[in-house]
C-alpha cells in the first residue's frame, strides 16, 4: 500500500481515479514473464575421466508444476534430464518426462574441472510462482551424446513434438543402461544439478555461485556453478506498452519521479545529490528488472533523466558525474541499440547546457559565493570527463575538443557581460565630460572583473579543463574597452576641434582618471603568455590622448593640398630658371613639405618610439600631397590647358615631367629629413627587431607606393609627349619606304634625322638627364616598332627597299648612341632591334638563301628534338667516298600516329636530298607501304650520288617524310625528320666509309610543324613572281593541306 500511496502522490492521482486504474489492471491479462539465464562458469567439479579431468557441459530447462507425489519423491531424489536407471521399466513411458518448455545445452569444455561457458539463454515462463529452473552438469563420454541431440530442440514446436523428443531421450537412456551392464565407459557421467524455484528469485535477480546438488542420496558430487538469473516481463496488457517501448516507459516514469523527489527535498534545491526515497528506488529498480534493462541501459536512462532534470532545476553535479562513471564502466557498444540515440541526445543537450552556463558564468556561479564556485568546479570536471568517455567518442566521433568550445563560451560570455554592464550607462545622453566619467566607472568594473577572473575562475578552469580563462576573457575585455575608449576619444578630439583646442579643467581631470584606469587594466597583461601581449588593443592606448597632434597635422595637410591646387592652376609650366628646369608650382610643393617638416621639428616629441605614429602620419601626408600634385598636373595636361605651339607644348610637357621628378627626389630624401634611423633604434629598443621592422616596413611601403604612383604619372606624360611626335615619325618612315630607288639613302632618311635633331635640341634644353634618357628610350622603341611594321607590310619587294631600311636602322643607331654620350649599345640592341634586323636580313636574301635558311632551322630543331608524340624512325646512313655514294638504310618506325579509322596507319617513308636546288638530279625515293601498323619494319636500302661540293654545305641534308597511304584519297602526312649530310659524309667520320654499316642505328624523332607559321615561309609566299619560291611554297602547302584534311 505504501507503493500505491507514493504513486498517487507522484502522478497526482486521487483515490477514486486510483481505484479505477487498479481495478482495470486486475482485470487485464496477466503479464507474460521470461527468465534470462547466464551460465557463466563451474568451479571444482568432480573428475570423472582417467586423466583426472572431466569434459563438462550443462543441460537446463524450466520445469512445470510438480504434483504432490512428485514433490514427496523430490525429497528422496533429484530430477535429472538424463539419468542411467537400473530399472528402465519405471521410465518406459514418455509421459513420465518432465513438463519442460525448453531444454538448452551448453558447449562441452574438454579436460577441465573449472569450465568457463559464459552462455546465455532465455526461457518463457508459464507460472512464475510454481515453475522451477533445473540444471544438470554432465561429463561428456558418448560418441553421440544427448548434448548434440538437445541442440535440435529449437526445431521442435508444440507439446506433442516435445513428448516425441523425450521418448527418444528415454530410449537413449535405456540403451545406455543396457550397455552399462557390459561396461558403461561410453555413457555420460553425472556431475551435479541445481533446482531453483522461480518464486525465490529476487527482483534484482541472482548473480552468484550455487552449490551443486546430487540427484539422489547415493550420488556423489562436488563444486559449484556461477549463474546470473533475471526475471522480466516479455508482454504486458497496458495501453502504453502497446505504443511505447519499455525503455521509453522507464524514462517517462523516471522523469516524473525525479520532479517529485526534487520538489520535496529538505536541503537547498541546488545541493540535491539526486538520491531518491525508498519507494522511488523500489519502483525504479523493479520496473528496470521487469523491463529486462541491462545495467548499461539503466545507466543511460538514469543519465538522460537526471541530466534533463538538471536543465530545468539545478542540482548537485557530483551525482551526474557518478552516472557518467557508471556508463563508462558498463560501456559495451555491441549491447547498445535503440539507446544510442537517447545517449547521444542526452550528452549533446548536457554539453550545450553546460556551455550555456559557462557563458553566463558570472551570474550563475558568482565568484563571491564559495558554494557556487564549488558547483562550477564539479560541472567542469563532469564536462571534461564526459568528453573523455569511450561512449562519447563513439556517439560523437567528429566532435571538437571541449576546450575549444569552452573557450568560445568564455569569450561570448565576457562580451555579453560587458554589454550588460555598459547598458546601464547611456552613452549618447549628457555632456561629454559625464560620458567620460561613466567610462572611468566602466574601466574600473572591468579591472575588478579581471582580478576576480585571474584569482578565482582562471585557477578553476586551468586545474579542471586546462583552459586559460584569464587570457581569453582579458583579450576580449581589452578589445571591448579599447573600442569603447577609442570612440570616446574621437569625440574628445572632435570637441577640441570645435572649441579651437581648448580643454576645461574638469575635462583634463577626467581624462587623467581614465588614463590611470586604463593603465591599471593594462598592468594585468603581465599575467598573459608572452605571445598574447603583442597584439593587445590597449598597447598603444596613450596615443588616444595625443589626438591634438593629429589634428594639427591634418590641418597642415589640408592647407598644403589647397596651396598645391592653387599653384598648379596658376602654373604656366615655364622653367623658373635655366638650370632648375622645373616650374613655379614645384617650389610651392617644396614649401609645403618644408612647413610640415618644420612643424615636426618644433614638436620634438620625446618618446621617439611612441612618435612612430606621427612619423607615419607625416609620411602619409607628404606622399599623398606628392601624388595629389602629380594627378593635378596630369589633369591639366589632359584638359589641353597648354600652349598650342608644338615646340612650346613639348617644352611644357618636359617641364611637367621634371616637376614630378623633382618631387620624387624629395621623397627619396624623406627618411633622412624625418630621421628614420633614430626611429629605427628607438623601436628596436622598445619593441625589438620585430617592432622595428613593422614600422619601417609600413613607412617604406607607403613611400614605395607613392613612388609607383609618381612613376605612373610620369609614364602618362611621356606617352602624351611621344603621341605628339607620332605623326611626324609616321610621315618620315613612309617617306623612306616610298622614296624611289633613284634617291640616295641619305636623302631618303634626311627628313627623319632632321626632325630628330630638332626635337633632341628641345628635349636636351627642357629635360633633366634622367628624364631625357627615358624619353630617348621611348622614342627608340617607337621608331623600331614603326620600321618593323613597315617592313612586314612590304614583304616580297625589291631588295633595295630593305637595304634602305637597313641603312636607316644603322643611322638611327648612331644617332641614339651619339658616340657613347647617348644610349648604350647594349640598351639599343635589345630584342626589338634584333627582331627588326632579322626581318631585314631575311627579306634581303634570295629565294634559294631563304630555302637554305629554312633547312638550317629544321636541322637545328631536329638536334634539340628529344621526344614527340608523333613517333620516331630508325635508320643508318654511311658514305662511300671513292664512289661518292650515300647509302640510306631505313630500318623501322615506332609509335607512329594513327591516321586511319581503324586506329592504325599504312605508313611509308619518302627519302629526299634537300634543298632541291643543291641536288637538282637527285630523285626522291620511297619505301614500300606497310599496312595496318604503327610500328612498321622496312629494312630497305636507298642510294644517292653526293659530291664533296654538295655535302660541304651546312644546309645539305636528307629528309625523311612519313606518309599514310590512302587508296581512295590523298595520302596523309604523319611526320618528318631531317639529318644533315655533314654528320655522315665528312672525311674522318665513322659513317664516311663502307664500314659505317656496322654502326648503331640513328634514331630520329618525327615532328609535324605547320610551315605557314614560319616567317621565312611568309616571305617566300610574298614573292609571287619567283618560281623557285612558289614551287617550294607549293610543296609545303601540300603537306599542310594533308595535315588539315586529317
Secondary structure, DSSP 8 states (H G I E B T S, - for coil): -HHHHHHHHHHT--HHHHHHHHHHHHHS---EEEEEEEEEEEES----STTS-EEEEEEEEEE----HHHHHHHHHB---SS---S-GGGG-SGGGS--EEEEEE---EEEESS-EEEEEEEEEES-TTT-EEEEEEEE---SS-HHHHHGGGGG--SHHHHHHHHHHHHHHHHHHHHHHHH--TTS-EEEEEEEEEGGGS-TT-EEEEEE-B-SBTT-----EEEEEEEEEEEE---HHHHHS-HHHHHHHHHHHHHHHHHHT-SS-GGG------HHHHHHHHHHHHHTT--HHHHHHHHHHHHHHHHHHS---HHHHHHHHHHHHHH--GGG-STHHHHHHHHHHHHHHHHHHHHHTHHHHS-TT-HHHHHHHHHHHHHHHHHHHSHHHHHH-TT---HHHHHHHHHHHHHHHHHHHHHHTS-TTSS-HHHHHHHHHHHHHHHHHHHHHIIIIIHHHHHHHH---HHHHHHHHHHHHHHHHHHHHHHHHHHHHHHTTT---HHHHHHHHHHHHHHHHHHHGGGGS-GGGSTT-TTTTGGGGGGHHHHHHHHHHHHHHHHHHHHHHHH-----SSTTT---HHHHHHHHHHHHHHHHHHHH--S-TTTTHHHHHHHHHHHHHHHHHHHHHHHHHHHTT-S-SSHHHHHHHHHHHHHHHHHHHHHHHHHHHHTTHHHHHHHHHHHHHHHHHHHHHHHHHHHHHHHHHHHHHHHHHHHHHHHHHHHHHHHHHHHHHHHS-TTS-HHHHHHHHHHHHHHHHHHHHHHS-HHHHHHHHHHHHHHHHHHHHHHHHTTTTS-HHHHHHHHHHHHHHHHHHHGGGTSS-HHHHSSHHHHHHHHHHHHHHS-HHHHHHHHHHHHHHHHHH----TT-EEEEEEEEETTTTEEEEEEEEEES----STTS---EEEEEEEESTTTSTT---EE---B-S-SS-EEEEEEEEE--HHHHTSTT-EEEEEEEE--SSS--EEEEEEEEEGGGTSSTT-TTSSGGGGGS--EEEE-B---GGGSHHHHHHHH-TT-HHHHHHHHHHHHHHHHHHT-
